[in-house]
Amino acid sequence: MTSTEVGALLRMCREMAGLSQDALAQQLHSNRNTISRIENGKDMPEIDLFVNWAFATRANGIVEAYLSQQLRGQEQAQAFFQIMHAIRDVAAVLSKFQIA
């Protein structure tokens, strides 16, 4: 996928989640300009931002399919997402105890 196609995909995810660029930027600890540049295909997101964008917009399945294609190995993508889900689960538990 080109940066323009990735940007269009990520914009669609954000819009389907009902988030503004500012709201998403705040969740991702980024800024609106970065979100705009990615959505307009001017920049390609780093993998960590890409994954966090997927979680923030609840578009994990779409992004997982893209990563599988890009990583050229279903096992790599699945392992990566299992790790990311585990990290998110631990963070959610810790936040309940106000540890994280």
PyMOL commands that set and color helices and strands:
alter all, ss='L'
color gray80, all
select helices_A, chain A and resi 3-16+21-27+32-39+47-56+60-71+74-96
alter helices_A, ss='H'
color red, helices_A
deselect
rebuild
show_as cartoon
